[in-house]
Amino acid sequence: MSPPANPAPHAAGATPRLRLLQSELPPVQALRAELAAGLVAPQAAIPPKYFYDDLGSRLFAAITALPEYTPTRTEAQIFARHAGDIAGAVGTATTFIDLGAGDCGKAARLFGALRPRQYVAVDISVDFLRTALQCLQREHPDLDILGIGQDFARGLALPGAVGDRRRLFFYPGSSIGNFAPDEAIVFLHRLRACGGADAQLLIGVDLIKDEAVLNAAYDDPLGVTAAFNRNVLRHVNRVLGTDFDVAQWKHVAFYDAAQTRIEMHLEASCDVTVRWPGGVRRFARGERIHTENSYKYRPETFAELLRAAGWNPAHIWLDERAWFALVHCRG
Ligand code: AVI
């Protein structure tokens, strides 16, 4: 963990209430090797973490405001309707660890009810996180805020500045759905291990529902999700030095009922040759690059997955259409 990247200004002698730490990010060579391996694989793939450059994070925020994208809105309804029960179950004075904090908006809406002792925001998109935390600190000047720039999907490493009492992991938005179920168990098991004896988890998951609703959520008529998907190619151009022409790639998203997941791909709209320093890949027209899976669950299957990862689901709240579940677990 490197020293504070950008401590907030504070009065001489006062304790800083906002600190931003940045973990050792993987060396660019490792990122390039990972991307090149994905591009030359028989089924080409780009890991979904490359969606979240600065523009990608903004496009994702726009997706969450779309009427077709149900997870965010439905989860917000559950929080609003059950705020008292959630606060009663979780309790106050936690070390509130927000995984994939983004603009920190979801967590901030709970501060009134949960009154955390410390707020720890972890996100891979450090610049976006810095801006969000600076705004948050102006709104909550007395809250102890710690930002951590980290790719926590590869394993969460919490620095000593994170409180070790009453750790509450907050993982909303069905981000768990972007892991395959076996990877999700490994990830949640690791969280359990770094939570301590009194760890808690508050996690949101998108549920299986009508296919038309699911398909519309990932292929909206304004094309915001298409822009989010295609923007990944610009990010890869910057990191790997590829010469992707975004205009040659079409957004494809569909629900696969057998695997209970949405798949997102980019499809070549003509024959395309992509080159980068040390590599080349030819794509025939219609060939695809797999960019994301988003798994959907039944509540009971998800509870089994949590148990397999060492967590005890204690409460589950659903919206009235059973489109989304919020689960509170103890360690
Ligand atoms: C971040 N994650 C939960 C989103 C999802 O629904 O799987 C990412 C996303 N991809 C397309 N739209 C949203």
Residues whose N, C-alpha, C, O or C-beta is under 5 A from the ligand:
A	BS01	AVI	G173 S174 S175 S294
